[in-house]
Amino acid sequence: MTKLGFDRKRLAAIDPFLNDRYVKPGRLPGTLTLVARRGEIAHLGVTGMADVERKKKLAEDTIFRIYSMTKPLTSVAFMMLVEEGKVSLDQPVHRYIPAWKDLGVFKAGTHKTGFMTTPTSGPMRIVDLLRHTSGLTYGFQNRTNVDAAYRSARIGEIEKAGTLDTMIADLAKIPLEFSPGTAWNYSVATDILGYLIGVISGQKFEDFLHDRILKPLGMKDTGFHVPADKAHRFAACYTPTPKGGMDLQDDPTKSPYLAPPSFVSGGGGLVSTAADYLKFAQAMLNGGVHIDGKHRHRLISRKTLDLMTANHLPGGVDLPALSKSLFSEAQYDGTGFGLGFATSTSAARTLMPGSDGDYFWGGAASTFFWIDPKEDLIAIFMTQLIPSSTYPVRNELRTMIYSALDD
């Protein structure tokens, strides 16, 4: 047993498993798995390539597109404004976006013919944005005429069009999927939080995030684009082929991430490294505090974090009772949703090892993290394959990491 309470052989089995099952057969380009416990790294394993075409090996400092793993950082940034008394969770969103005051719920029609709507049963509130009960959606859900309207306007796509301001204007013309607070649907809501951070703070969202989270935590490789002097560390991104291989989805030498974006996405725009994301995750595990030697920097209070990681779904139910999503970055059974994180309400119902109260999220390119306060445990997984639902690697990693505990 290691001093951090793991069986060495079981931890050491993770990387050969990933290599044999996914990397050698060409299903994933490469993997980085980081496991930390009690404030120390217990395992850091790297396999395969960051760029298959150029035979560039994946490294500990490789920069990845983390997509929706941006959402927890944006949510924490927003809760800083709540702590400062500048906004509250029960306020209506139209207080800050007046054009949304009369948004109705879809009844009939299309974006081409026009929509019929019915009034909402109540206003969309700030809490609805944080917990994805707003009535907004993602176009890639491919489920309804509202989703189709999002795709037509290129709202919430991986390569987003326009700016935060144009997205707000476009959404004022599209009805909600449901009355806010009555259902759960994975959506562009966290992008709206980024917009609101700018409105409420008076500072550009990207500057607020840098000044209040990225800089204090020393997350030097995290941002909304890859600077030229770091481009050689940027991974390629892939999509699966029908025969189980991969096609290049985003060439790191030609990627839109090499320049600052016009649309700054709080829902999915960041690039980062495993080491950087560990700093954020460890601050969360520390109760909202970043500790660097003798220096401490509090991001948010322990009680605010407790609020964020509690289940906020109406009635205390888990996701299967409320979800309308065909896709999200979480499995549903035994899972609730807080303010920016999914949380395990019943580890037994997930049919995987874990702890009630652990919290987590993932990104479109199959990245994933979770934080388990009961076990003082953090796990971060990095790779680059879209979509994240292609392989069950997240479940397999959860099982193998928890199975390596030996104390």
C-alpha angles and dihedrals in degrees: 000000000000121000087256093060102258133128103242096213094050093050090046090055093065099077097046088049092053092043095049097041102038117007104044093046089051097246095122126023094222142320139227118196121187124184121183130181133178090003096305134097110253097177136012113175130175128190136173132349138333089198116021095186093056094035090237112161121232111250139191090259097046113138116232137190101246096184109177093016079080089072098075091052092049091047092051089048090053093048089057087066090049090053090051091055093244094121137006132215095240096054118112114252091228088069085075098026105040093178089068096057095101100038109144135201120262115262105159144334139058137258088260099049099030132256135269114210143183125216119266118251089233141353124284105256131203090252089058090062093051095048099036096245093118100108091245121123146189120254091226090067085084090198111111145019087260090058088051091053090053091052091049091053091040091236115164097001120148089249098041125205127223125357138295088268094053091047091055090050093047093049090054087068098051124073125237121258092231141349109289115264095020100090143010123244128166105240154146089284093116090054086057089053088056090053091048092050087060093047096046100039097040088227128105109267093237091051092048091051092048096046098042104036117004098047098042091049093046092240092160096161096050123095147106094280140021113252117228093250090058099040092102088065095052116112127227118243126223145192125214122255123221090252094055099264132107139257123201109259101175122016108216091216093056101027123137085230089075090078132046109271126239088218110056103202119205087180098057117344107107132104118201148153130247090248092053094047090050089061090056094043092047091051088054092048089050089059096263098317129119111210119196110173106298093346122095126189120185116212098178135349125270091244092052090052090048087054092048094051096046119098108265099178109128112266092015091271125147126247100274090065095056110018122117093170122117086196139025136144092261140066110237115221111093092005129118130177130240132179101310100338136073112233134200109245093175119014089191092060091053088062089223133098113266143103133273105255099029111136134206152147140190143208137244093254091060097265115144143176139181136186122208111191094184092058095033085235137148126184125186125184124190130188135125116242125125125240106038091210092067097096135016092238094128093058091045092052093049090053095047096045095049090043088059093061109113108175 
